[in-house]
Amino acid sequence: MTIINTTFGVMRSVTLILSLFLISLTTLAQTDSVPKEPEIFQIVETLPEFPGGRTGQQRFVSENFKIPKDVRDSIGTIRMFVQFTVDTLGCVQDIKVRGNNLTPSLEAAGEEVIRKMKCYWTPGTQRGKKVRVRMTQPITVRID
């Protein structure tokens, strides 16, 4: 009886070890096959910089923002926030416009002015490496 129990115990141990090995291989295969999306930072050691710094960025937006025709007859102040990512090459991507009471044409104008910034940025850095950084550009439109 002791020989049978010992053999059964060894077989159970071997089966358990083999099962754990196969599970670990499956898990390893799954993690290797899924490419990691590069992290997007909001706070970094060095922020991305547009040529001319913050002043150059503001000047570019004010010179290139086109007020849509359907809004020109309105009177008041419109405030929008354009979020975008500056990638590791200094290019703008993932543009999203936020704000209250924005018309589709205003959203398009906000997106277009940021899109014109293309790949002119110096990328942001974290721990000495270039990283993707999420930025927000406020835009205020005053129509009198």
N, C-alpha and C positions, 0 to 999 in steps of 0.2 A: 504494500500500500504506500509506503514511503517513497519508493522509486517512481511510482505513477504521479504522486503529488509533486515531487521535485521536477519531473519532466514537464508536467502541466504548468508549473510555476515558471520554468525557464521559457517555455513556449509563449506564455502570456507576456513575459518581460520582453522577449524578442518582438512579438507582435506590437506591443506598446511602443517600443523604440522605433520600429519601422514605421508605424503610423505617425508618430511625431516628426520623423524625418521627412516623410512625404508631405505633411501639412506645412512644414517650414519651407520646403521647396516650392510648393504652390504659392505660398505667401510671398516668397522672394520673387517668383516669376511675375506675380501681379504687380508688385511695386516697381519692378524694372520696366514693365511695358507701358506704364502710365507716365508720360512726360510731365515734369513739374512746370507749372506756370511761374515765371519769374515774379518774385514778390514786388508789390507796389508800395513804396514808402510814402508817408505823409510828413514825417519829421526825419530830417537827415542832417548830417554834419555840415554838408555844403549843398545849398539849394541850387537847382538848375538856374542858369542866368541867360537872359536874352542880351544880345549885343547892346551895349549902352546901359546895362543894369536896369534897375527898376524904372528909372526915368526914360530910358530908351523903349522899354516895354509899354509904358503908359503913352508915350508919344506915338508909337506904332499903332496902338489901338485907336487913339483919337484921330489919327490921320487916315486910317483904313476902314473904320466902321462907317457903313453906309446906312443912313436912316431909310427904312422902306417907305415907298410912296404912300401905302395905305395908312401909315402912322403919322405922316407929316402934317395932317390937318388937326391932329390931337393937340391938346394943351396939357402940359404937366411934366412930371418927372417919372421916368421908368427906370427901374433898377433890376439888373439881371446879374447872375453869377454863372460864369462859364467854367466848368471843371474840365480838366484835360490831364493827360499823362505825358510827361517828357521821358522818352525812353533812353537807353544807354548810348544811343548814337546822337542824341539831342533833337530827335524828331517828335512832333506833336501827334498824339493819337488818342482815341477814346474820348471824344469831345461830347460833353453833355451840358445843355443850357438849363438853368433853373431860375425861377422867379415867379412872381404873382402877376396874373392878368397879361401874360405875354401872348402876342399873336404869333401864328406860325411864321410870318415873315420876320418878326423880331428875333425869334429863336434861330431862324436860318441866318440872319445877319450876324448874330453873336457867334454862331458856329463858324461862319465864313471868315470873320476877322481873325479868329484863332488859327484856323486852318492855313491862312496865309503866312503864319509864322513858321511853317514847314519845319525844316531841320536846321534852323539857325541857332538853336540853344546850345549852351555848354551844359552837358549832363550833370545831374546831382551826384554826390558821392557819399558813401557810408563806409567807414573803416578802410578808406583808401581805394575802394572799388566803385566804378560807375554803376548806378542803380536807377530803376524806374521810379519816378516821383510824381505823385498826384498833386496838381496845382489848381488854384482857383483864381480867376481873373474877374473882379467886379467891374461891371460896366454900367454907368449912369448916363441916361439919355434925357436931356432937358429940351423940351419943345415949347417955345413961347409963341 
